[in-house]
Amino acid sequence: VNKNTSKEDEDNYFVELYKTMIINTSKFNKLINKYQTISYEPTDTELISNLKKMETITEAIIKEIERDESMIEPKLRLARDFINYYQSKSIYFLDSLCNLISSGVKNSKFENTIRSITKTLYDFGNEYEKQYCKIMEIEIAKIEAQIKIHEMNSQ
């Protein structure tokens, strides 16, 4: 969204961004379920745990964005990188991982790629946490301001 964008276009952008986040969340959750059903030795319970953590963080982001209707746009503005990059790339990598494992091919190229994707998904789990903290900055600032007001009024 740039300075020359009309208010209506900007509103539509944020509506579409929010819809994208919801659609991406659904896709990612379905891919987690797909990954859990794939027979691959050894079953990577740590990766499943990391993916579930990513799912939980995404749900927390959605709840935070929805929590205060007056703050939806600023929070979506902060969530833009999360939605456009991390969510979409997580879907791509998890889908690719499922496809490679499902193929049944067991050669070094596939195994190396599977390991690389797995590492990337672990890295993304950390990035999901950072993105959530970024989105929470507005709320944290509001909470801190309310605490200061309370402290000033209590003196």
Residue frames relative to the residue before (quaternion, step in Angstrom):
aa qw qx qy qz dx dy dz
V 1.0000 0.0000 0.0000 0.0000 0.00 0.00 0.00
N 0.0834 -0.8169 0.5698 0.0317 3.58 -0.70 1.04
K 0.7466 -0.4347 0.2778 0.4199 3.55 -1.34 0.13
N 0.7017 0.4734 -0.2668 0.4608 3.60 1.09 -0.64
T 0.4908 0.6602 -0.4295 0.3726 3.57 1.28 0.06
S 0.4449 -0.6848 0.5050 0.2795 3.57 -0.93 0.91
K 0.6516 -0.5169 0.3842 0.4008 3.56 -1.26 0.45
E 0.6477 0.5193 -0.3179 0.4580 3.61 0.98 -0.82
D 0.6548 0.4984 -0.3078 0.4775 3.59 0.96 -0.85
E 0.6467 0.5185 -0.3128 0.4639 3.55 1.02 -0.84
D 0.6378 0.5179 -0.3201 0.4717 3.59 0.99 -0.83
N 0.6558 0.5069 -0.3034 0.4700 3.58 0.97 -0.90
Y 0.6090 0.5562 -0.3464 0.4471 3.57 1.04 -0.78
F 0.7117 0.4512 -0.2695 0.4660 3.59 0.82 -0.95
V 0.5924 0.5380 -0.3635 0.4769 3.60 1.12 -0.58
E 0.6802 0.4798 -0.2817 0.4773 3.58 0.93 -0.92
L 0.6185 0.5394 -0.3368 0.4616 3.58 1.04 -0.76
Y 0.6518 0.5074 -0.3045 0.4743 3.57 0.98 -0.88
K 0.6446 0.5141 -0.3166 0.4690 3.60 0.95 -0.89
T 0.6295 0.5377 -0.3249 0.4573 3.58 0.99 -0.86
M 0.6448 0.5237 -0.3209 0.4549 3.58 0.95 -0.89
I 0.6668 0.4949 -0.3001 0.4695 3.60 0.93 -0.88
I 0.6567 0.4984 -0.3072 0.4753 3.60 0.93 -0.89
N 0.6530 0.5141 -0.3123 0.4602 3.60 0.92 -0.89
T 0.6290 0.5396 -0.3296 0.4522 3.57 1.00 -0.82
S 0.6566 0.5047 -0.3041 0.4708 3.57 0.94 -0.86
K 0.6506 0.5139 -0.3134 0.4630 3.60 0.93 -0.88
F 0.6688 0.5054 -0.3006 0.4548 3.57 0.90 -0.96
N 0.6532 0.5150 -0.3142 0.4575 3.60 0.93 -0.86
K 0.6423 0.5081 -0.3204 0.4760 3.60 1.02 -0.76
L 0.6577 0.5041 -0.3093 0.4666 3.58 1.03 -0.77
I 0.5884 0.5431 -0.3716 0.4699 3.61 1.08 -0.60
N 0.6611 0.4969 -0.3038 0.4730 3.57 0.92 -0.89
K 0.6342 0.5215 -0.3267 0.4681 3.58 1.00 -0.81
Y 0.6527 0.5206 -0.3149 0.4515 3.58 0.90 -0.92
Q 0.6615 0.5246 -0.3062 0.4398 3.57 0.97 -0.84
T 0.6965 0.4715 -0.2789 0.4635 3.60 1.13 -0.53
I 0.5538 0.6172 -0.3950 0.3954 3.59 1.25 -0.29
S 0.3446 -0.7271 0.5578 0.2036 3.53 -0.93 0.93
Y 0.2187 0.7539 -0.5838 0.2071 3.53 -0.42 1.27
E 0.2276 -0.7953 0.5501 0.1142 3.57 -0.78 0.99
P 0.5749 -0.3278 -0.7448 0.0850 1.59 -1.53 1.85
T 0.5671 -0.5786 0.4477 0.3784 3.56 -1.12 0.58
D 0.3140 -0.7825 0.5138 0.1585 3.53 -0.71 1.06
T 0.1544 -0.8206 0.5469 0.0607 3.55 0.11 1.31
E 0.6030 0.5519 -0.3631 0.4471 3.60 1.11 -0.58
L 0.6523 0.4919 -0.3253 0.4762 3.58 0.96 -0.79
I 0.6268 0.5233 -0.3410 0.4657 3.59 0.94 -0.80
S 0.6388 0.5194 -0.3182 0.4700 3.58 0.97 -0.83
N 0.6523 0.5067 -0.3060 0.4734 3.60 0.98 -0.85
L 0.6519 0.5080 -0.3119 0.4687 3.59 0.96 -0.86
K 0.6384 0.5156 -0.3175 0.4752 3.58 1.03 -0.79
K 0.6143 0.5320 -0.3400 0.4733 3.59 1.08 -0.75
M 0.6420 0.5172 -0.3153 0.4701 3.58 0.98 -0.85
E 0.6317 0.5326 -0.3138 0.4678 3.56 1.05 -0.84
T 0.6629 0.5086 -0.2921 0.4655 3.59 0.95 -0.92
I 0.6515 0.5052 -0.3127 0.4716 3.58 0.96 -0.85
T 0.6286 0.5304 -0.3337 0.4606 3.58 0.99 -0.81
E 0.6530 0.5020 -0.3132 0.4727 3.58 0.93 -0.86
A 0.6358 0.5179 -0.3260 0.4704 3.61 1.04 -0.74
I 0.6292 0.5248 -0.3297 0.4691 3.59 1.02 -0.77
I 0.6516 0.5086 -0.3161 0.4656 3.58 0.90 -0.90
K 0.6625 0.5003 -0.3096 0.4636 3.60 0.88 -0.92
E 0.6526 0.5120 -0.3191 0.4584 3.59 0.96 -0.82
I 0.6545 0.5007 -0.3187 0.4684 3.58 0.94 -0.82
E 0.7128 0.4602 -0.2546 0.4641 3.60 0.96 -0.85
R 0.5327 0.7023 -0.3805 0.2796 3.59 1.16 -0.60
D 0.7982 0.1135 -0.0304 0.5908 3.59 0.93 -0.86
E 0.3817 -0.7761 0.4563 0.2090 3.54 -0.25 1.31
S 0.6517 0.5261 -0.3216 0.4417 3.58 1.05 -0.69
M 0.7270 0.4174 -0.2291 0.4947 3.59 1.22 -0.40
I 0.3480 0.7666 -0.4857 0.2351 3.60 1.25 0.11
E 0.6971 0.4851 -0.2932 0.4390 3.59 0.76 -1.00
P 0.6815 0.4626 -0.3273 0.4632 3.66 0.77 -0.82
K 0.6669 0.4918 -0.3155 0.4625 3.59 1.00 -0.73
L 0.6251 0.5077 -0.3395 0.4861 3.59 1.07 -0.64
R 0.5907 0.5578 -0.3616 0.4574 3.57 1.09 -0.68
L 0.6818 0.4684 -0.2755 0.4897 3.58 1.00 -0.85
A 0.6943 0.4813 -0.2648 0.4650 3.59 1.11 -0.68
R 0.4015 0.7610 -0.4500 0.2391 3.58 1.26 -0.21
D 0.6743 0.4781 -0.3044 0.4734 3.64 0.84 -0.92
F 0.6183 0.5459 -0.3386 0.4528 3.57 1.00 -0.82
I 0.7129 0.4619 -0.2582 0.4602 3.57 0.78 -1.06
N 0.7609 0.4222 -0.2186 0.4416 3.57 0.69 -1.11
Y 0.7760 0.3072 -0.1905 0.5169 3.59 1.03 -0.58
Y 0.7798 0.3899 -0.2308 0.4320 3.58 0.35 -1.21
Q 0.6666 0.4822 -0.3242 0.4669 3.59 0.88 -0.81
S 0.7024 0.4704 -0.2911 0.4479 3.58 0.77 -0.98
K 0.6679 0.4823 -0.3091 0.4752 3.61 0.99 -0.75
S 0.6030 0.5488 -0.3585 0.4546 3.60 1.05 -0.64
I 0.6372 0.5135 -0.3162 0.4799 3.55 1.01 -0.83
Y 0.6532 0.5227 -0.3096 0.4520 3.57 0.89 -0.95
F 0.7141 0.4581 -0.2694 0.4557 3.59 0.77 -1.02
L 0.6679 0.4867 -0.3152 0.4666 3.61 0.92 -0.81
D 0.6299 0.5134 -0.3303 0.4801 3.60 1.01 -0.74
S 0.6462 0.5129 -0.3126 0.4708 3.59 0.97 -0.85
L 0.6352 0.5295 -0.3224 0.4606 3.57 0.99 -0.85
C 0.6576 0.5076 -0.3060 0.4650 3.57 0.89 -0.92
N 0.6720 0.5041 -0.2987 0.4528 3.58 0.93 -0.89
L 0.6590 0.5014 -0.3174 0.4622 3.59 0.94 -0.83
I 0.6719 0.4850 -0.3006 0.4721 3.58 0.90 -0.88
S 0.6701 0.5179 -0.2959 0.4417 3.59 0.95 -0.90
S 0.5809 0.6090 -0.3773 0.3864 3.58 1.13 -0.56
G 0.3707 -0.7510 0.4721 0.2752 3.56 1.15 -0.58
V 0.4812 0.6589 -0.4458 0.3681 3.58 1.25 -0.06
K 0.0822 -0.8027 0.5906 0.0045 3.56 -0.89 1.00
N 0.3547 0.6997 -0.5585 0.2695 3.56 0.24 1.23
S 0.7056 -0.4961 0.2938 0.4119 3.56 -1.22 0.37
K 0.6143 0.5494 -0.3550 0.4414 3.62 1.02 -0.71
F 0.6737 0.4743 -0.2923 0.4855 3.59 0.89 -0.92
E 0.6630 0.5137 -0.3118 0.4465 3.59 0.87 -0.92
N 0.6558 0.5015 -0.3099 0.4715 3.60 0.98 -0.82
T 0.6519 0.5043 -0.3108 0.4733 3.57 0.99 -0.81
I 0.6235 0.5292 -0.3323 0.4698 3.59 1.01 -0.80
R 0.6572 0.4958 -0.3091 0.4761 3.60 0.93 -0.84
S 0.6550 0.5155 -0.3123 0.4557 3.59 0.96 -0.84
I 0.6500 0.4995 -0.3147 0.4785 3.57 0.96 -0.84
T 0.6384 0.5316 -0.3271 0.4503 3.58 0.94 -0.87
K 0.6544 0.5013 -0.3108 0.4730 3.59 0.92 -0.89
T 0.6467 0.5239 -0.3168 0.4549 3.57 0.95 -0.87
L 0.6570 0.5007 -0.3152 0.4673 3.59 0.97 -0.80
Y 0.6025 0.5226 -0.3559 0.4871 3.61 1.10 -0.60
D 0.6447 0.5147 -0.3152 0.4691 3.58 0.95 -0.88
F 0.6494 0.5175 -0.3157 0.4592 3.57 0.99 -0.81
G 0.5742 0.5765 -0.3818 0.4383 3.60 1.09 -0.61
N 0.6566 0.4899 -0.2958 0.4913 3.58 1.02 -0.81
E 0.6516 0.5115 -0.3128 0.4647 3.57 0.99 -0.78
Y 0.5884 0.5580 -0.3694 0.4539 3.60 1.07 -0.68
E 0.6423 0.5163 -0.3232 0.4652 3.59 0.97 -0.83
K 0.6602 0.5049 -0.3081 0.4629 3.59 0.90 -0.90
Q 0.6562 0.5101 -0.3128 0.4597 3.57 0.97 -0.83
Y 0.6289 0.5242 -0.3337 0.4673 3.59 1.02 -0.76
C 0.6399 0.5179 -0.3194 0.4693 3.59 0.96 -0.84
K 0.6298 0.5365 -0.3233 0.4593 3.57 1.02 -0.82
I 0.6749 0.4898 -0.2850 0.4725 3.58 0.94 -0.90
M 0.6768 0.5044 -0.2846 0.4544 3.57 1.08 -0.73
E 0.4344 0.7207 -0.4564 0.2891 3.62 1.22 -0.23
I 0.6400 0.5229 -0.3286 0.4572 3.60 0.94 -0.83
E 0.6896 0.4794 -0.2839 0.4627 3.56 0.83 -0.99
I 0.6363 0.5266 -0.3288 0.4579 3.56 0.97 -0.82
A 0.6404 0.5151 -0.3225 0.4696 3.59 0.97 -0.82
K 0.6489 0.5075 -0.3177 0.4695 3.61 0.98 -0.81
I 0.6490 0.5135 -0.3168 0.4635 3.59 0.93 -0.86
E 0.6687 0.5014 -0.3004 0.4596 3.57 0.87 -0.95
A 0.6338 0.5218 -0.3294 0.4663 3.60 1.02 -0.75
Q 0.6569 0.5068 -0.3086 0.4653 3.59 0.98 -0.84
I 0.6256 0.5264 -0.3323 0.4701 3.58 1.06 -0.74
K 0.6541 0.5074 -0.3136 0.4652 3.60 0.93 -0.86
I 0.6324 0.5187 -0.3318 0.4701 3.58 0.99 -0.82
H 0.6459 0.5192 -0.3124 0.4644 3.57 0.94 -0.89
E 0.6691 0.5024 -0.2986 0.4590 3.57 0.89 -0.94
M 0.6498 0.5095 -0.3149 0.4679 3.59 0.99 -0.80
N 0.6927 0.4749 -0.2689 0.4715 3.58 1.00 -0.82
S 0.6471 0.5345 -0.3079 0.4480 3.57 1.21 -0.49
Q 0.6181 0.5836 -0.3420 0.4005 3.58 1.18 -0.35
